[in-house]
Amino acid sequence: MSIGLNGISAPGASYPIRTTPSGSTEASAKDDFLKYAKMTPAEKIREEILKKMGLTEEALAGMPQKELEKINQAIKEKIEELVKQGREKVVGAFADIKA
């Protein structure tokens, strides 16, 4: 289940419902935020790529080594592509200065 403000949630954000000791349920948005905030940029990119592939880290843990290597290679290539795109957008934006 996904909960967002006014029916709108951040891309890829999900807020699982959990039961509190009193028996009520509440979203763990704070926990999700803290987990996301502690992630490195590479971890955030990896998570987003896995999500687009319909996978999770838990699903990867149970995969055969060959399949895992293929997926990790695809993720590596996607990250390299994103880095290259980022550099192309920045170079020459104001001035292309090299020391």
NUVO-975794 format. One record per atom (N, C-alpha, C, O): residue in three letters; y, z, x. Coordinates in steps of 0.05 Angstrom, whole numbers, m for minus. Layout:
% residues N
<node><miba>ala</miba><north>Y</north><up>Z</up><east>X</east></node>
...
% end
This chain:
% residues 99
<node><miba>met</miba><north>m24</north><up>0</up><east>17</east></node>
<node><miba>met</miba><north>0</north><up>0</up><east>0</east></node>
<node><miba>met</miba><north>25</north><up>0</up><east>18</east></node>
<node><miba>met</miba><north>25</north><up>14</up><east>38</east></node>
<node><miba>ser</miba><north>45</north><up>m15</up><east>10</east></node>
<node><miba>ser</miba><north>69</north><up>m16</up><east>25</east></node>
<node><miba>ser</miba><north>93</north><up>m7</up><east>8</east></node>
<node><miba>ser</miba><north>95</north><up>m15</up><east>m15</east></node>
<node><miba>ile</miba><north>110</north><up>10</up><east>19</east></node>
<node><miba>ile</miba><north>132</north><up>20</up><east>5</east></node>
<node><miba>ile</miba><north>158</north><up>13</up><east>20</east></node>
<node><miba>ile</miba><north>158</north><up>15</up><east>45</east></node>
<node><miba>gly</miba><north>178</north><up>4</up><east>6</east></node>
<node><miba>gly</miba><north>203</north><up>m3</up><east>19</east></node>
<node><miba>gly</miba><north>226</north><up>5</up><east>2</east></node>
<node><miba>gly</miba><north>223</north><up>11</up><east>m22</east></node>
<node><miba>leu</miba><north>250</north><up>5</up><east>13</east></node>
<node><miba>leu</miba><north>274</north><up>11</up><east>m2</east></node>
<node><miba>leu</miba><north>280</north><up>m11</up><east>m22</east></node>
<node><miba>leu</miba><north>282</north><up>m35</up><east>m14</east></node>
<node><miba>asn</miba><north>282</north><up>m5</up><east>m47</east></node>
<node><miba>asn</miba><north>287</north><up>m25</up><east>m68</east></node>
<node><miba>asn</miba><north>267</north><up>m48</up><east>m67</east></node>
<node><miba>asn</miba><north>275</north><up>m71</up><east>m72</east></node>
<node><miba>gly</miba><north>243</north><up>m42</up><east>m59</east></node>
<node><miba>gly</miba><north>222</north><up>m63</up><east>m59</east></node>
<node><miba>gly</miba><north>223</north><up>m81</up><east>m34</east></node>
<node><miba>gly</miba><north>208</north><up>m100</up><east>m32</east></node>
<node><miba>ile</miba><north>241</north><up>m74</up><east>m15</east></node>
<node><miba>ile</miba><north>243</north><up>m90</up><east>9</east></node>
<node><miba>ile</miba><north>234</north><up>m73</up><east>32</east></node>
<node><miba>ile</miba><north>243</north><up>m50</up><east>35</east></node>
<node><miba>ser</miba><north>217</north><up>m84</up><east>49</east></node>
<node><miba>ser</miba><north>208</north><up>m69</up><east>72</east></node>
<node><miba>ser</miba><north>212</north><up>m86</up><east>97</east></node>
<node><miba>ser</miba><north>214</north><up>m111</up><east>96</east></node>
<node><miba>ala</miba><north>213</north><up>m73</up><east>120</east></node>
<node><miba>ala</miba><north>216</north><up>m88</up><east>145</east></node>
<node><miba>ala</miba><north>192</north><up>m105</up><east>150</east></node>
<node><miba>ala</miba><north>170</north><up>m98</up><east>142</east></node>
<node><miba>pro</miba><north>195</north><up>m127</up><east>164</east></node>
<node><miba>pro</miba><north>172</north><up>m145</up><east>170</east></node>
<node><miba>pro</miba><north>151</north><up>m129</up><east>184</east></node>
<node><miba>pro</miba><north>156</north><up>m117</up><east>205</east></node>
<node><miba>gly</miba><north>127</north><up>m131</up><east>174</east></node>
<node><miba>gly</miba><north>105</north><up>m118</up><east>188</east></node>
<node><miba>gly</miba><north>103</north><up>m88</up><east>183</east></node>
<node><miba>gly</miba><north>84</north><up>m75</up><east>193</east></node>
<node><miba>ala</miba><north>122</north><up>m76</up><east>169</east></node>
<node><miba>ala</miba><north>121</north><up>m47</up><east>165</east></node>
<node><miba>ala</miba><north>103</north><up>m40</up><east>142</east></node>
<node><miba>ala</miba><north>103</north><up>m53</up><east>121</east></node>
<node><miba>ser</miba><north>87</north><up>m21</up><east>147</east></node>
<node><miba>ser</miba><north>70</north><up>m11</up><east>125</east></node>
<node><miba>ser</miba><north>70</north><up>19</up><east>126</east></node>
<node><miba>ser</miba><north>71</north><up>31</up><east>147</east></node>
<node><miba>tyr</miba><north>70</north><up>31</up><east>103</east></node>
<node><miba>tyr</miba><north>72</north><up>60</up><east>102</east></node>
<node><miba>tyr</miba><north>48</north><up>71</up><east>86</east></node>
<node><miba>tyr</miba><north>49</north><up>72</up><east>61</east></node>
<node><miba>pro</miba><north>27</north><up>78</up><east>101</east></node>
<node><miba>pro</miba><north>3</north><up>87</up><east>87</east></node>
<node><miba>pro</miba><north>8</north><up>113</up><east>71</east></node>
<node><miba>pro</miba><north>24</north><up>130</up><east>80</east></node>
<node><miba>ile</miba><north>m4</north><up>115</up><east>49</east></node>
<node><miba>ile</miba><north>m2</north><up>139</up><east>33</east></node>
<node><miba>ile</miba><north>m22</north><up>159</up><east>42</east></node>
<node><miba>ile</miba><north>m45</north><up>153</up><east>47</east></node>
<node><miba>arg</miba><north>m13</north><up>184</up><east>45</east></node>
<node><miba>arg</miba><north>m32</north><up>205</up><east>54</east></node>
<node><miba>arg</miba><north>m29</north><up>229</up><east>35</east></node>
<node><miba>arg</miba><north>m9</north><up>232</up><east>21</east></node>
<node><miba>thr</miba><north>m49</north><up>245</up><east>35</east></node>
<node><miba>thr</miba><north>m50</north><up>269</up><east>18</east></node>
<node><miba>thr</miba><north>m40</north><up>293</up><east>33</east></node>
<node><miba>thr</miba><north>m49</north><up>297</up><east>56</east></node>
<node><miba>thr</miba><north>m22</north><up>308</up><east>22</east></node>
<node><miba>thr</miba><north>m12</north><up>332</up><east>35</east></node>
<node><miba>thr</miba><north>m30</north><up>356</up><east>27</east></node>
<node><miba>thr</miba><north>m46</north><up>353</up><east>9</east></node>
<node><miba>pro</miba><north>m27</north><up>378</up><east>41</east></node>
<node><miba>pro</miba><north>m43</north><up>401</up><east>34</east></node>
<node><miba>pro</miba><north>m41</north><up>410</up><east>5</east></node>
<node><miba>pro</miba><north>m60</north><up>421</up><east>m6</east></node>
<node><miba>ser</miba><north>m18</north><up>405</up><east>m7</east></node>
<node><miba>ser</miba><north>m14</north><up>412</up><east>m35</east></node>
<node><miba>ser</miba><north>m28</north><up>393</up><east>m54</east></node>
<node><miba>ser</miba><north>m29</north><up>397</up><east>m78</east></node>
<node><miba>gly</miba><north>m38</north><up>370</up><east>m44</east></node>
<node><miba>gly</miba><north>m52</north><up>351</up><east>m60</east></node>
<node><miba>gly</miba><north>m35</north><up>327</up><east>m69</east></node>
<node><miba>gly</miba><north>m46</north><up>308</up><east>m80</east></node>
<node><miba>ser</miba><north>m9</north><up>328</up><east>m63</east></node>
<node><miba>ser</miba><north>8</north><up>306</up><east>m70</east></node>
<node><miba>ser</miba><north>6</north><up>285</up><east>m48</east></node>
<node><miba>ser</miba><north>m5</north><up>290</up><east>m27</east></node>
<node><miba>thr</miba><north>17</north><up>261</up><east>m53</east></node>
<node><miba>thr</miba><north>16</north><up>240</up><east>m33</east></node>
<node><miba>thr</miba><north>44</north><up>234</up><east>m24</east></node>
<node><miba>thr</miba><north>63</north><up>237</up><east>m39</east></node>
<node><miba>glu</miba><north>47</north><up>226</up><east>1</east></node>
<node><miba>glu</miba><north>73</north><up>218</up><east>12</east></node>
<node><miba>glu</miba><north>69</north><up>196</up><east>33</east></node>
<node><miba>glu</miba><north>48</north><up>195</up><east>45</east></node>
<node><miba>ala</miba><north>90</north><up>180</up><east>36</east></node>
<node><miba>ala</miba><north>89</north><up>159</up><east>55</east></node>
<node><miba>ala</miba><north>94</north><up>170</up><east>83</east></node>
<node><miba>ala</miba><north>109</north><up>189</up><east>86</east></node>
<node><miba>ser</miba><north>81</north><up>159</up><east>103</east></node>
<node><miba>ser</miba><north>85</north><up>169</up><east>130</east></node>
<node><miba>ser</miba><north>105</north><up>151</up><east>145</east></node>
<node><miba>ser</miba><north>100</north><up>143</up><east>168</east></node>
<node><miba>ala</miba><north>127</north><up>145</up><east>132</east></node>
<node><miba>ala</miba><north>148</north><up>128</up><east>145</east></node>
<node><miba>ala</miba><north>158</north><up>140</up><east>170</east></node>
<node><miba>ala</miba><north>163</north><up>125</up><east>190</east></node>
<node><miba>lys</miba><north>162</north><up>166</up><east>171</east></node>
<node><miba>lys</miba><north>172</north><up>179</up><east>195</east></node>
<node><miba>lys</miba><north>152</north><up>176</up><east>218</east></node>
<node><miba>lys</miba><north>160</north><up>169</up><east>240</east></node>
<node><miba>asp</miba><north>126</north><up>180</up><east>212</east></node>
<node><miba>asp</miba><north>106</north><up>177</up><east>232</east></node>
<node><miba>asp</miba><north>105</north><up>148</up><east>243</east></node>
<node><miba>asp</miba><north>103</north><up>144</up><east>267</east></node>
<node><miba>asp</miba><north>106</north><up>129</up><east>224</east></node>
<node><miba>asp</miba><north>106</north><up>101</up><east>232</east></node>
<node><miba>asp</miba><north>130</north><up>94</up><east>250</east></node>
<node><miba>asp</miba><north>128</north><up>80</up><east>270</east></node>
<node><miba>phe</miba><north>154</north><up>105</up><east>242</east></node>
<node><miba>phe</miba><north>178</north><up>100</up><east>257</east></node>
<node><miba>phe</miba><north>175</north><up>111</up><east>285</east></node>
<node><miba>phe</miba><north>182</north><up>97</up><east>305</east></node>
<node><miba>leu</miba><north>166</north><up>136</up><east>287</east></node>
<node><miba>leu</miba><north>164</north><up>148</up><east>314</east></node>
<node><miba>leu</miba><north>143</north><up>134</up><east>331</east></node>
<node><miba>leu</miba><north>148</north><up>130</up><east>355</east></node>
<node><miba>lys</miba><north>122</north><up>125</up><east>319</east></node>
<node><miba>lys</miba><north>101</north><up>110</up><east>334</east></node>
<node><miba>lys</miba><north>114</north><up>84</up><east>344</east></node>
<node><miba>lys</miba><north>110</north><up>76</up><east>367</east></node>
<node><miba>tyr</miba><north>128</north><up>69</up><east>327</east></node>
<node><miba>tyr</miba><north>141</north><up>44</up><east>334</east></node>
<node><miba>tyr</miba><north>162</north><up>48</up><east>355</east></node>
<node><miba>tyr</miba><north>165</north><up>32</up><east>374</east></node>
<node><miba>ala</miba><north>178</north><up>69</up><east>353</east></node>
<node><miba>ala</miba><north>200</north><up>74</up><east>372</east></node>
<node><miba>ala</miba><north>189</north><up>80</up><east>400</east></node>
<node><miba>ala</miba><north>203</north><up>75</up><east>419</east></node>
<node><miba>lys</miba><north>165</north><up>91</up><east>402</east></node>
<node><miba>lys</miba><north>154</north><up>98</up><east>428</east></node>
<node><miba>lys</miba><north>140</north><up>74</up><east>441</east></node>
<node><miba>lys</miba><north>133</north><up>76</up><east>464</east></node>
<node><miba>met</miba><north>137</north><up>53</up><east>426</east></node>
<node><miba>met</miba><north>123</north><up>29</up><east>437</east></node>
<node><miba>met</miba><north>141</north><up>14</up><east>457</east></node>
<node><miba>met</miba><north>166</north><up>13</up><east>453</east></node>
<node><miba>thr</miba><north>129</north><up>2</up><east>477</east></node>
<node><miba>thr</miba><north>144</north><up>m15</up><east>496</east></node>
<node><miba>thr</miba><north>149</north><up>m42</up><east>482</east></node>
<node><miba>thr</miba><north>135</north><up>m48</up><east>462</east></node>
<node><miba>pro</miba><north>168</north><up>m58</up><east>492</east></node>
<node><miba>pro</miba><north>172</north><up>m84</up><east>480</east></node>
<node><miba>pro</miba><north>146</north><up>m101</up><east>480</east></node>
<node><miba>pro</miba><north>141</north><up>m115</up><east>461</east></node>
<node><miba>ala</miba><north>131</north><up>m99</up><east>501</east></node>
<node><miba>ala</miba><north>105</north><up>m115</up><east>503</east></node>
<node><miba>ala</miba><north>86</north><up>m105</up><east>481</east></node>
<node><miba>ala</miba><north>72</north><up>m122</up><east>469</east></node>
<node><miba>glu</miba><north>84</north><up>m79</up><east>477</east></node>
<node><miba>glu</miba><north>67</north><up>m69</up><east>456</east></node>
<node><miba>glu</miba><north>75</north><up>m78</up><east>428</east></node>
<node><miba>glu</miba><north>59</north><up>m84</up><east>411</east></node>
<node><miba>lys</miba><north>102</north><up>m79</up><east>424</east></node>
<node><miba>lys</miba><north>112</north><up>m88</up><east>398</east></node>
<node><miba>lys</miba><north>105</north><up>m117</up><east>393</east></node>
<node><miba>lys</miba><north>97</north><up>m125</up><east>371</east></node>
<node><miba>ile</miba><north>108</north><up>m134</up><east>414</east></node>
<node><miba>ile</miba><north>102</north><up>m162</up><east>412</east></node>
<node><miba>ile</miba><north>72</north><up>m166</up><east>407</east></node>
<node><miba>ile</miba><north>64</north><up>m182</up><east>390</east></node>
<node><miba>arg</miba><north>56</north><up>m151</up><east>422</east></node>
<node><miba>arg</miba><north>27</north><up>m153</up><east>419</east></node>
<node><miba>arg</miba><north>19</north><up>m145</up><east>390</east></node>
<node><miba>arg</miba><north>2</north><up>m159</up><east>378</east></node>
<node><miba>glu</miba><north>30</north><up>m124</up><east>380</east></node>
<node><miba>glu</miba><north>23</north><up>m115</up><east>352</east></node>
<node><miba>glu</miba><north>31</north><up>m137</up><east>332</east></node>
<node><miba>glu</miba><north>16</north><up>m142</up><east>314</east></node>
<node><miba>glu</miba><north>54</north><up>m149</up><east>336</east></node>
<node><miba>glu</miba><north>63</north><up>m169</up><east>317</east></node>
<node><miba>glu</miba><north>45</north><up>m194</up><east>318</east></node>
<node><miba>glu</miba><north>38</north><up>m205</up><east>298</east></node>
<node><miba>ile</miba><north>37</north><up>m202</up><east>343</east></node>
<node><miba>ile</miba><north>19</north><up>m225</up><east>346</east></node>
<node><miba>ile</miba><north>m8</north><up>m219</up><east>333</east></node>
<node><miba>ile</miba><north>m19</north><up>m236</up><east>318</east></node>
<node><miba>leu</miba><north>m18</north><up>m195</up><east>338</east></node>
<node><miba>leu</miba><north>m44</north><up>m188</up><east>326</east></node>
<node><miba>leu</miba><north>m42</north><up>m188</up><east>295</east></node>
<node><miba>leu</miba><north>m60</north><up>m197</up><east>281</east></node>
<node><miba>lys</miba><north>m20</north><up>m178</up><east>285</east></node>
<node><miba>lys</miba><north>m16</north><up>m178</up><east>256</east></node>
<node><miba>lys</miba><north>m16</north><up>m206</up><east>244</east></node>
<node><miba>lys</miba><north>m28</north><up>m211</up><east>223</east></node>
<node><miba>lys</miba><north>m3</north><up>m225</up><east>258</east></node>
<node><miba>lys</miba><north>m2</north><up>m252</up><east>250</east></node>
<node><miba>lys</miba><north>m30</north><up>m265</up><east>251</east></node>
<node><miba>lys</miba><north>m36</north><up>m283</up><east>235</east></node>
<node><miba>met</miba><north>m47</north><up>m255</up><east>269</east></node>
<node><miba>met</miba><north>m74</north><up>m264</up><east>271</east></node>
<node><miba>met</miba><north>m93</north><up>m250</up><east>251</east></node>
<node><miba>met</miba><north>m116</north><up>m257</up><east>249</east></node>
<node><miba>gly</miba><north>m82</north><up>m230</up><east>237</east></node>
<node><miba>gly</miba><north>m98</north><up>m215</up><east>219</east></node>
<node><miba>gly</miba><north>m116</north><up>m195</up><east>232</east></node>
<node><miba>gly</miba><north>m137</north><up>m188</up><east>222</east></node>
<node><miba>leu</miba><north>m108</north><up>m185</up><east>256</east></node>
<node><miba>leu</miba><north>m124</north><up>m167</up><east>271</east></node>
<node><miba>leu</miba><north>m109</north><up>m141</up><east>277</east></node>
<node><miba>leu</miba><north>m85</north><up>m139</up><east>274</east></node>
<node><miba>thr</miba><north>m125</north><up>m120</up><east>284</east></node>
<node><miba>thr</miba><north>m114</north><up>m95</up><east>293</east></node>
<node><miba>thr</miba><north>m127</north><up>m87</up><east>319</east></node>
<node><miba>thr</miba><north>m147</north><up>m99</up><east>327</east></node>
<node><miba>glu</miba><north>m116</north><up>m67</up><east>333</east></node>
<node><miba>glu</miba><north>m128</north><up>m58</up><east>358</east></node>
<node><miba>glu</miba><north>m156</north><up>m47</up><east>352</east></node>
<node><miba>glu</miba><north>m174</north><up>m49</up><east>368</east></node>
<node><miba>glu</miba><north>m159</north><up>m34</up><east>328</east></node>
<node><miba>glu</miba><north>m185</north><up>m23</up><east>321</east></node>
<node><miba>glu</miba><north>m205</north><up>m45</up><east>318</east></node>
<node><miba>glu</miba><north>m228</north><up>m42</up><east>326</east></node>
<node><miba>ala</miba><north>m197</north><up>m68</up><east>306</east></node>
<node><miba>ala</miba><north>m216</north><up>m91</up><east>303</east></node>
<node><miba>ala</miba><north>m223</north><up>m102</up><east>330</east></node>
<node><miba>ala</miba><north>m246</north><up>m111</up><east>334</east></node>
<node><miba>leu</miba><north>m204</north><up>m103</up><east>349</east></node>
<node><miba>leu</miba><north>m209</north><up>m113</up><east>375</east></node>
<node><miba>leu</miba><north>m230</north><up>m96</up><east>390</east></node>
<node><miba>leu</miba><north>m246</north><up>m106</up><east>405</east></node>
<node><miba>ala</miba><north>m229</north><up>m70</up><east>385</east></node>
<node><miba>ala</miba><north>m247</north><up>m52</up><east>400</east></node>
<node><miba>ala</miba><north>m276</north><up>m58</up><east>394</east></node>
<node><miba>ala</miba><north>m293</north><up>m52</up><east>410</east></node>
<node><miba>gly</miba><north>m282</north><up>m69</up><east>370</east></node>
<node><miba>gly</miba><north>m309</north><up>m74</up><east>363</east></node>
<node><miba>gly</miba><north>m318</north><up>m103</up><east>368</east></node>
<node><miba>gly</miba><north>m340</north><up>m110</up><east>361</east></node>
<node><miba>met</miba><north>m301</north><up>m119</up><east>381</east></node>
<node><miba>met</miba><north>m308</north><up>m147</up><east>385</east></node>
<node><miba>met</miba><north>m324</north><up>m151</up><east>411</east></node>
<node><miba>met</miba><north>m322</north><up>m135</up><east>429</east></node>
<node><miba>pro</miba><north>m340</north><up>m173</up><east>411</east></node>
<node><miba>pro</miba><north>m354</north><up>m180</up><east>436</east></node>
<node><miba>pro</miba><north>m334</north><up>m187</up><east>458</east></node>
<node><miba>pro</miba><north>m312</north><up>m196</up><east>452</east></node>
<node><miba>gln</miba><north>m341</north><up>m182</up><east>483</east></node>
<node><miba>gln</miba><north>m323</north><up>m186</up><east>505</east></node>
<node><miba>gln</miba><north>m311</north><up>m214</up><east>507</east></node>
<node><miba>gln</miba><north>m288</north><up>m218</up><east>512</east></node>
<node><miba>lys</miba><north>m328</north><up>m235</up><east>502</east></node>
<node><miba>lys</miba><north>m318</north><up>m263</up><east>504</east></node>
<node><miba>lys</miba><north>m296</north><up>m268</up><east>484</east></node>
<node><miba>lys</miba><north>m276</north><up>m281</up><east>490</east></node>
<node><miba>glu</miba><north>m301</north><up>m259</up><east>459</east></node>
<node><miba>glu</miba><north>m281</north><up>m263</up><east>438</east></node>
<node><miba>glu</miba><north>m255</north><up>m248</up><east>444</east></node>
<node><miba>glu</miba><north>m233</north><up>m258</up><east>439</east></node>
<node><miba>leu</miba><north>m258</north><up>m224</up><east>454</east></node>
<node><miba>leu</miba><north>m235</north><up>m207</up><east>462</east></node>
<node><miba>leu</miba><north>m219</north><up>m221</up><east>484</east></node>
<node><miba>leu</miba><north>m194</north><up>m221</up><east>483</east></node>
<node><miba>glu</miba><north>m232</north><up>m233</up><east>503</east></node>
<node><miba>glu</miba><north>m218</north><up>m247</up><east>525</east></node>
<node><miba>glu</miba><north>m203</north><up>m271</up><east>514</east></node>
<node><miba>glu</miba><north>m180</north><up>m276</up><east>523</east></node>
<node><miba>lys</miba><north>m214</north><up>m285</up><east>495</east></node>
<node><miba>lys</miba><north>m200</north><up>m308</up><east>483</east></node>
<node><miba>lys</miba><north>m175</north><up>m299</up><east>468</east></node>
<node><miba>lys</miba><north>m154</north><up>m311</up><east>471</east></node>
<node><miba>ile</miba><north>m177</north><up>m277</up><east>453</east></node>
<node><miba>ile</miba><north>m155</north><up>m267</up><east>438</east></node>
<node><miba>ile</miba><north>m133</north><up>m257</up><east>457</east></node>
<node><miba>ile</miba><north>m109</north><up>m262</up><east>453</east></node>
<node><miba>asn</miba><north>m141</north><up>m242</up><east>478</east></node>
<node><miba>asn</miba><north>m122</north><up>m232</up><east>498</east></node>
<node><miba>asn</miba><north>m108</north><up>m255</up><east>512</east></node>
<node><miba>asn</miba><north>m84</north><up>m254</up><east>518</east></node>
<node><miba>gln</miba><north>m122</north><up>m277</up><east>518</east></node>
<node><miba>gln</miba><north>m110</north><up>m300</up><east>530</east></node>
<node><miba>gln</miba><north>m90</north><up>m313</up><east>511</east></node>
<node><miba>gln</miba><north>m68</north><up>m321</up><east>520</east></node>
<node><miba>ala</miba><north>m96</north><up>m315</up><east>486</east></node>
<node><miba>ala</miba><north>m78</north><up>m327</up><east>466</east></node>
<node><miba>ala</miba><north>m53</north><up>m310</up><east>464</east></node>
<node><miba>ala</miba><north>m31</north><up>m320</up><east>461</east></node>
<node><miba>ile</miba><north>m56</north><up>m283</up><east>464</east></node>
<node><miba>ile</miba><north>m33</north><up>m265</up><east>463</east></node>
<node><miba>ile</miba><north>m16</north><up>m269</up><east>488</east></node>
<node><miba>ile</miba><north>9</north><up>m270</up><east>486</east></node>
<node><miba>lys</miba><north>m28</north><up>m270</up><east>511</east></node>
<node><miba>lys</miba><north>m14</north><up>m274</up><east>536</east></node>
<node><miba>lys</miba><north>3</north><up>m300</up><east>536</east></node>
<node><miba>lys</miba><north>26</north><up>m300</up><east>543</east></node>
<node><miba>glu</miba><north>m9</north><up>m321</up><east>526</east></node>
<node><miba>glu</miba><north>5</north><up>m347</up><east>524</east></node>
<node><miba>glu</miba><north>28</north><up>m345</up><east>505</east></node>
<node><miba>glu</miba><north>49</north><up>m356</up><east>510</east></node>
<node><miba>lys</miba><north>24</north><up>m332</up><east>483</east></node>
<node><miba>lys</miba><north>46</north><up>m329</up><east>463</east></node>
<node><miba>lys</miba><north>69</north><up>m313</up><east>474</east></node>
<node><miba>lys</miba><north>92</north><up>m320</up><east>470</east></node>
<node><miba>ile</miba><north>63</north><up>m291</up><east>489</east></node>
<node><miba>ile</miba><north>84</north><up>m275</up><east>501</east></node>
<node><miba>ile</miba><north>99</north><up>m291</up><east>522</east></node>
<node><miba>ile</miba><north>124</north><up>m290</up><east>523</east></node>
<node><miba>glu</miba><north>85</north><up>m307</up><east>538</east></node>
<node><miba>glu</miba><north>98</north><up>m324</up><east>558</east></node>
<node><miba>glu</miba><north>116</north><up>m344</up><east>544</east></node>
<node><miba>glu</miba><north>138</north><up>m350</up><east>554</east></node>
<node><miba>glu</miba><north>107</north><up>m355</up><east>522</east></node>
<node><miba>glu</miba><north>123</north><up>m374</up><east>507</east></node>
<node><miba>glu</miba><north>148</north><up>m361</up><east>496</east></node>
<node><miba>glu</miba><north>170</north><up>m373</up><east>497</east></node>
<node><miba>leu</miba><north>146</north><up>m337</up><east>486</east></node>
<node><miba>leu</miba><north>169</north><up>m322</up><east>475</east></node>
<node><miba>leu</miba><north>189</north><up>m316</up><east>497</east></node>
<node><miba>leu</miba><north>213</north><up>m318</up><east>493</east></node>
<node><miba>val</miba><north>179</north><up>m308</up><east>520</east></node>
<node><miba>val</miba><north>196</north><up>m301</up><east>543</east></node>
<node><miba>val</miba><north>211</north><up>m327</up><east>552</east></node>
<node><miba>val</miba><north>235</north><up>m326</up><east>557</east></node>
<node><miba>lys</miba><north>197</north><up>m349</up><east>553</east></node>
<node><miba>lys</miba><north>209</north><up>m374</up><east>561</east></node>
<node><miba>lys</miba><north>231</north><up>m382</up><east>541</east></node>
<node><miba>lys</miba><north>252</north><up>m391</up><east>549</east></node>
<node><miba>gln</miba><north>225</north><up>m380</up><east>515</east></node>
<node><miba>gln</miba><north>245</north><up>m386</up><east>495</east></node>
<node><miba>gln</miba><north>269</north><up>m369</up><east>497</east></node>
<node><miba>gln</miba><north>292</north><up>m378</up><east>494</east></node>
<node><miba>gly</miba><north>265</north><up>m343</up><east>503</east></node>
<node><miba>gly</miba><north>287</north><up>m324</up><east>506</east></node>
<node><miba>gly</miba><north>305</north><up>m332</up><east>529</east></node>
<node><miba>gly</miba><north>329</north><up>m330</up><east>528</east></node>
<node><miba>arg</miba><north>293</north><up>m340</up><east>551</east></node>
<node><miba>arg</miba><north>308</north><up>m348</up><east>575</east></node>
<node><miba>arg</miba><north>324</north><up>m373</up><east>569</east></node>
<node><miba>arg</miba><north>347</north><up>m376</up><east>578</east></node>
<node><miba>glu</miba><north>312</north><up>m392</up><east>555</east></node>
<node><miba>glu</miba><north>326</north><up>m417</up><east>549</east></node>
<node><miba>glu</miba><north>351</north><up>m412</up><east>532</east></node>
<node><miba>glu</miba><north>371</north><up>m426</up><east>534</east></node>
<node><miba>lys</miba><north>349</north><up>m393</up><east>514</east></node>
<node><miba>lys</miba><north>372</north><up>m387</up><east>496</east></node>
<node><miba>lys</miba><north>394</north><up>m373</up><east>511</east></node>
<node><miba>lys</miba><north>418</north><up>m377</up><east>505</east></node>
<node><miba>val</miba><north>387</north><up>m357</up><east>531</east></node>
<node><miba>val</miba><north>407</north><up>m341</up><east>546</east></node>
<node><miba>val</miba><north>421</north><up>m358</up><east>568</east></node>
<node><miba>val</miba><north>445</north><up>m355</up><east>571</east></node>
<node><miba>val</miba><north>406</north><up>m374</up><east>582</east></node>
<node><miba>val</miba><north>417</north><up>m389</up><east>605</east></node>
<node><miba>val</miba><north>439</north><up>m408</up><east>595</east></node>
<node><miba>val</miba><north>435</north><up>m424</up><east>577</east></node>
<node><miba>gly</miba><north>462</north><up>m404</up><east>607</east></node>
<node><miba>gly</miba><north>485</north><up>m421</up><east>600</east></node>
<node><miba>gly</miba><north>500</north><up>m414</up><east>575</east></node>
<node><miba>gly</miba><north>517</north><up>m428</up><east>566</east></node>
<node><miba>ala</miba><north>493</north><up>m391</up><east>563</east></node>
<node><miba>ala</miba><north>506</north><up>m383</up><east>538</east></node>
<node><miba>ala</miba><north>536</north><up>m379</up><east>543</east></node>
<node><miba>ala</miba><north>552</north><up>m389</up><east>527</east></node>
<node><miba>phe</miba><north>543</north><up>m366</up><east>565</east></node>
<node><miba>phe</miba><north>571</north><up>m364</up><east>572</east></node>
<node><miba>phe</miba><north>577</north><up>m378</up><east>598</east></node>
<node><miba>phe</miba><north>595</north><up>m395</up><east>600</east></node>
<node><miba>ala</miba><north>562</north><up>m370</up><east>618</east></node>
<node><miba>ala</miba><north>564</north><up>m383</up><east>644</east></node>
<node><miba>ala</miba><north>537</north><up>m379</up><east>659</east></node>
<node><miba>ala</miba><north>525</north><up>m358</up><east>657</east></node>
<node><miba>asp</miba><north>529</north><up>m400</up><east>672</east></node>
<node><miba>asp</miba><north>503</north><up>m398</up><east>687</east></node>
<node><miba>asp</miba><north>510</north><up>m391</up><east>716</east></node>
<node><miba>asp</miba><north>513</north><up>m408</up><east>733</east></node>
<node><miba>ile</miba><north>511</north><up>m365</up><east>721</east></node>
<node><miba>ile</miba><north>518</north><up>m354</up><east>747</east></node>
<node><miba>ile</miba><north>494</north><up>m344</up><east>761</east></node>
<node><miba>ile</miba><north>478</north><up>m328</up><east>750</east></node>
<node><miba>lys</miba><north>491</north><up>m352</up><east>787</east></node>
<node><miba>lys</miba><north>470</north><up>m342</up><east>803</east></node>
<node><miba>lys</miba><north>481</north><up>m329</up><east>828</east></node>
<node><miba>lys</miba><north>500</north><up>m340</up><east>840</east></node>
<node><miba>ala</miba><north>470</north><up>m307</up><east>837</east></node>
<node><miba>ala</miba><north>481</north><up>m293</up><east>860</east></node>
<node><miba>ala</miba><north>472</north><up>m307</up><east>886</east></node>
<node><miba>ala</miba><north>479</north><up>m298</up><east>907</east></node>
% end
